Amino acid sequence: MANVEQFAEQLESNGARVWRTARSRLAECIKTALETVSTDGNVPTELLTFVNSEDFPEGLALINELPTGDSQAGLSEAALGICETGTLALVSSAENPTSLNFLVDYHLVTVNESDLVDNLQQAMERLSRNNAWNARAVNFISGPSRTADIEQTIQLGAHGPRHLLVFILS
């Protein structure tokens, strides 16, 4: 059985924020999470997603469209998570477009606890069994976008989201 605590710790050590919740409480948890991480008081009210989601609370609109460079928040589903490194594997599809991984400030990702594996080898085996390599893209994400190329200073959001919010669903 995969180590959920290790997965969460590794993600957090890479700058992501992690919540464990039941799928039935996801919408409520997402709204609270966005309010918690928004440091400037500018809480996103629209969530770009093609994920089939129900019962989202008032004040948070689900929008079925692709992000643009100025999109605030997007919701994706991870195919699996790798506990050893705190890495999410996102497989592109019509319901899970790759652009959501890179073109939003707040990238929200769900992963089922049952889809956590211990290491990269197990991840590759599972992705192969599930024909993930037939997808247009498989992205491995371990934290929000960052670089130190600019004057040797850490810059968030240089090549993607400034915030990575991960919801482990039980």
DOKOL-252424 format. One record per residue (C-alpha): residue in three letters; x, y, z. Coordinates in Angstrom, 3 decimals. Layout:
% DOKOL-252424
<rec resn="ALA" u="X" v="Y" w="Z"/>
...
//
This chain:
% DOKOL-252424
<rec resn="MET" u="0.000" v="0.000" w="0.000"/>
<rec resn="ALA" u="1.308" v="3.421" w="-0.974"/>
<rec resn="ASN" u="2.320" v="5.869" w="1.740"/>
<rec resn="VAL" u="-0.151" v="8.781" w="1.546"/>
<rec resn="GLU" u="1.695" v="10.814" w="4.186"/>
<rec resn="GLN" u="4.982" v="10.514" w="2.282"/>
<rec resn="PHE" u="3.242" v="11.629" w="-0.918"/>
<rec resn="ALA" u="1.783" v="14.711" w="0.793"/>
<rec resn="GLU" u="5.079" v="15.583" w="2.519"/>
<rec resn="GLN" u="7.047" v="15.347" w="-0.724"/>
<rec resn="LEU" u="4.547" v="17.555" w="-2.575"/>
<rec resn="GLU" u="4.594" v="20.128" w="0.213"/>
<rec resn="SER" u="8.399" v="20.146" w="0.284"/>
<rec resn="ASN" u="8.218" v="21.151" w="-3.402"/>
<rec resn="GLY" u="5.887" v="24.076" w="-2.690"/>
<rec resn="ALA" u="2.496" v="22.465" w="-3.338"/>
<rec resn="ARG" u="-0.432" v="22.617" w="-0.921"/>
<rec resn="VAL" u="-2.186" v="19.335" w="-0.114"/>
<rec resn="TRP" u="-5.619" v="18.461" w="1.281"/>
<rec resn="ARG" u="-7.076" v="15.036" w="2.010"/>
<rec resn="THR" u="-10.827" v="14.858" w="1.569"/>
<rec resn="ALA" u="-13.670" v="12.612" w="0.586"/>
<rec resn="ARG" u="-14.842" v="13.028" w="-3.014"/>
<rec resn="SER" u="-18.259" v="14.065" w="-1.667"/>
<rec resn="ARG" u="-16.646" v="17.056" w="0.091"/>
<rec resn="LEU" u="-14.343" v="18.089" w="-2.776"/>
<rec resn="ALA" u="-16.277" v="21.192" w="-3.838"/>
<rec resn="GLU" u="-16.366" v="22.593" w="-0.313"/>
<rec resn="CYS" u="-12.663" v="21.789" w="0.156"/>
<rec resn="ILE" u="-11.718" v="23.507" w="-3.112"/>
<rec resn="LYS" u="-13.476" v="26.721" w="-2.150"/>
<rec resn="THR" u="-11.791" v="26.747" w="1.271"/>
<rec resn="ALA" u="-8.402" v="25.946" w="-0.279"/>
<rec resn="LEU" u="-8.633" v="28.810" w="-2.772"/>
<rec resn="GLU" u="-9.560" v="31.221" w="0.011"/>
<rec resn="THR" u="-6.631" v="29.936" w="2.094"/>
<rec resn="VAL" u="-3.901" v="30.252" w="-0.550"/>
<rec resn="SER" u="-5.004" v="33.546" w="-2.057"/>
<rec resn="THR" u="-2.543" v="35.959" w="-0.489"/>
<rec resn="ASP" u="-3.794" v="39.096" w="-2.217"/>
<rec resn="GLY" u="-7.503" v="38.586" w="-1.474"/>
<rec resn="ASN" u="-8.184" v="37.990" w="-5.169"/>
<rec resn="VAL" u="-9.846" v="34.577" w="-4.796"/>
<rec resn="PRO" u="-10.633" v="32.906" w="-8.144"/>
<rec resn="THR" u="-14.380" v="32.599" w="-8.740"/>
<rec resn="GLU" u="-14.167" v="30.628" w="-11.989"/>
<rec resn="LEU" u="-12.649" v="27.203" w="-12.298"/>
<rec resn="LEU" u="-11.792" v="25.964" w="-15.786"/>
<rec resn="THR" u="-12.388" v="22.246" w="-16.021"/>
<rec resn="PHE" u="-13.725" v="19.472" w="-18.194"/>
<rec resn="VAL" u="-13.908" v="17.131" w="-15.212"/>
<rec resn="ASN" u="-17.433" v="15.921" w="-14.509"/>
<rec resn="SER" u="-18.077" v="17.701" w="-11.215"/>
<rec resn="GLU" u="-21.263" v="18.164" w="-9.250"/>
<rec resn="ASP" u="-22.448" v="20.159" w="-6.256"/>
<rec resn="PHE" u="-19.985" v="23.024" w="-6.417"/>
<rec resn="PRO" u="-20.824" v="25.773" w="-3.947"/>
<rec resn="GLU" u="-22.217" v="29.150" w="-4.820"/>
<rec resn="GLY" u="-19.530" v="31.655" w="-5.705"/>
<rec resn="LEU" u="-17.418" v="29.181" w="-7.681"/>
<rec resn="ALA" u="-18.418" v="28.743" w="-11.323"/>
<rec resn="LEU" u="-17.252" v="25.756" w="-13.333"/>
<rec resn="ILE" u="-16.366" v="26.780" w="-16.885"/>
<rec resn="ASN" u="-15.847" v="24.221" w="-19.660"/>
<rec resn="GLU" u="-13.266" v="25.993" w="-21.807"/>
<rec resn="LEU" u="-9.561" v="25.943" w="-22.439"/>
<rec resn="PRO" u="-7.390" v="28.389" w="-20.510"/>
<rec resn="THR" u="-5.710" v="31.447" w="-21.943"/>
<rec resn="GLY" u="-2.567" v="33.081" w="-20.607"/>
<rec resn="ASP" u="-4.594" v="35.162" w="-18.153"/>
<rec resn="SER" u="-6.781" v="32.359" w="-16.750"/>
<rec resn="GLN" u="-6.789" v="32.162" w="-12.965"/>
<rec resn="ALA" u="-7.688" v="28.605" w="-11.965"/>
<rec resn="GLY" u="-8.085" v="25.175" w="-13.513"/>
<rec resn="LEU" u="-9.004" v="21.729" w="-12.239"/>
<rec resn="SER" u="-7.401" v="18.517" w="-13.549"/>
<rec resn="GLU" u="-7.434" v="14.849" w="-12.565"/>
<rec resn="ALA" u="-4.170" v="12.979" w="-12.073"/>
<rec resn="ALA" u="-3.937" v="9.429" w="-13.383"/>
<rec resn="LEU" u="-1.725" v="8.585" w="-10.418"/>
<rec resn="GLY" u="0.645" v="9.933" w="-7.796"/>
<rec resn="ILE" u="4.165" v="8.731" w="-6.957"/>
<rec resn="CYS" u="4.735" v="8.711" w="-3.189"/>
<rec resn="GLU" u="8.536" v="8.492" w="-3.275"/>
<rec resn="THR" u="8.867" v="11.849" w="-5.047"/>
<rec resn="GLY" u="5.488" v="13.521" w="-4.529"/>
<rec resn="THR" u="4.893" v="13.528" w="-8.273"/>
<rec resn="LEU" u="1.563" v="13.651" w="-10.115"/>
<rec resn="ALA" u="1.135" v="11.976" w="-13.511"/>
<rec resn="LEU" u="-1.410" v="13.763" w="-15.701"/>
<rec resn="VAL" u="-2.516" v="12.051" w="-18.895"/>
<rec resn="SER" u="-3.959" v="14.365" w="-21.543"/>
<rec resn="SER" u="-7.445" v="13.785" w="-22.889"/>
<rec resn="ALA" u="-10.494" v="15.790" w="-23.935"/>
<rec resn="GLU" u="-11.565" v="15.843" w="-20.260"/>
<rec resn="ASN" u="-8.051" v="16.621" w="-19.017"/>
<rec resn="PRO" u="-6.383" v="19.015" w="-21.488"/>
<rec resn="THR" u="-2.667" v="19.622" w="-21.017"/>
<rec resn="SER" u="-3.116" v="23.392" w="-21.241"/>
<rec resn="LEU" u="-4.698" v="23.321" w="-17.759"/>
<rec resn="ASN" u="-1.326" v="22.130" w="-16.431"/>
<rec resn="PHE" u="0.493" v="25.234" w="-17.637"/>
<rec resn="LEU" u="-1.773" v="28.215" w="-18.404"/>
<rec resn="VAL" u="-3.432" v="28.973" w="-15.068"/>
<rec resn="ASP" u="-2.128" v="30.657" w="-11.911"/>
<rec resn="TYR" u="-3.838" v="28.154" w="-9.618"/>
<rec resn="HIS" u="-3.635" v="24.540" w="-10.799"/>
<rec resn="LEU" u="-5.930" v="22.299" w="-8.765"/>
<rec resn="VAL" u="-5.394" v="18.563" w="-9.182"/>
<rec resn="THR" u="-7.345" v="15.651" w="-7.767"/>
<rec resn="VAL" u="-5.812" v="12.226" w="-7.272"/>
<rec resn="ASN" u="-7.534" v="9.187" w="-5.834"/>
<rec resn="GLU" u="-5.817" v="7.644" w="-2.834"/>
<rec resn="SER" u="-6.197" v="4.287" w="-4.594"/>
<rec resn="ASP" u="-4.132" v="5.680" w="-7.509"/>
<rec resn="LEU" u="-1.017" v="6.329" w="-5.410"/>
<rec resn="VAL" u="1.983" v="4.110" w="-6.122"/>
<rec resn="ASP" u="5.268" v="3.811" w="-4.253"/>
<rec resn="ASN" u="7.809" v="4.639" w="-6.976"/>
<rec resn="LEU" u="8.449" v="5.542" w="-10.612"/>
<rec resn="GLN" u="8.756" v="1.923" w="-11.716"/>
<rec resn="GLN" u="5.264" v="1.129" w="-10.406"/>
<rec resn="ALA" u="3.972" v="4.314" w="-12.048"/>
<rec resn="MET" u="5.388" v="3.324" w="-15.443"/>
<rec resn="GLU" u="3.924" v="-0.163" w="-15.145"/>
<rec resn="ARG" u="0.474" v="1.206" w="-14.265"/>
<rec resn="LEU" u="0.561" v="3.841" w="-17.013"/>
<rec resn="SER" u="1.503" v="1.114" w="-19.504"/>
<rec resn="ARG" u="-1.316" v="-1.159" w="-18.338"/>
<rec resn="ASN" u="-3.782" v="1.722" w="-18.738"/>
<rec resn="ASN" u="-2.512" v="2.609" w="-22.250"/>
<rec resn="ALA" u="-1.493" v="6.094" w="-21.111"/>
<rec resn="TRP" u="1.313" v="6.142" w="-23.676"/>
<rec resn="ASN" u="-1.345" v="6.397" w="-26.407"/>
<rec resn="ALA" u="-2.300" v="9.831" w="-25.059"/>
<rec resn="ARG" u="-1.006" v="12.968" w="-26.698"/>
<rec resn="ALA" u="0.985" v="13.868" w="-23.573"/>
<rec resn="VAL" u="1.818" v="12.567" w="-20.120"/>
<rec resn="ASN" u="3.066" v="15.258" w="-17.737"/>
<rec resn="PHE" u="4.829" v="14.604" w="-14.447"/>
<rec resn="ILE" u="4.345" v="17.461" w="-11.974"/>
<rec resn="SER" u="5.971" v="17.735" w="-8.537"/>
<rec resn="GLY" u="5.216" v="21.328" w="-7.570"/>
<rec resn="PRO" u="4.373" v="24.814" w="-8.821"/>
<rec resn="SER" u="6.449" v="26.309" w="-11.607"/>
<rec resn="ARG" u="9.699" v="27.885" w="-10.455"/>
<rec resn="THR" u="13.074" v="28.900" w="-11.791"/>
<rec resn="ALA" u="16.217" v="30.554" w="-10.460"/>
<rec resn="ASP" u="17.527" v="31.558" w="-13.888"/>
<rec resn="ILE" u="16.622" v="35.208" w="-13.356"/>
<rec resn="GLU" u="19.402" v="36.822" w="-11.303"/>
<rec resn="GLN" u="19.690" v="33.598" w="-9.246"/>
<rec resn="THR" u="16.418" v="34.428" w="-7.491"/>
<rec resn="ILE" u="13.518" v="31.987" w="-7.216"/>
<rec resn="GLN" u="10.682" v="33.129" w="-9.484"/>
<rec resn="LEU" u="7.293" v="31.402" w="-9.194"/>
<rec resn="GLY" u="5.075" v="30.946" w="-12.220"/>
<rec resn="ALA" u="7.838" v="31.365" w="-14.793"/>
<rec resn="HIS" u="6.778" v="28.362" w="-16.893"/>
<rec resn="GLY" u="3.381" v="27.490" w="-15.452"/>
<rec resn="PRO" u="1.184" v="27.821" w="-12.361"/>
<rec resn="ARG" u="2.296" v="29.818" w="-9.347"/>
<rec resn="HIS" u="0.193" v="27.600" w="-7.073"/>
<rec resn="LEU" u="-0.319" v="23.830" w="-7.112"/>
<rec resn="LEU" u="-3.213" v="22.643" w="-4.951"/>
<rec resn="VAL" u="-3.563" v="18.869" w="-4.660"/>
<rec resn="PHE" u="-6.635" v="17.084" w="-3.336"/>
<rec resn="ILE" u="-6.131" v="13.453" w="-2.316"/>
<rec resn="LEU" u="-9.541" v="11.826" w="-2.533"/>
<rec resn="SER" u="-10.551" v="8.953" w="-0.286"/>
//
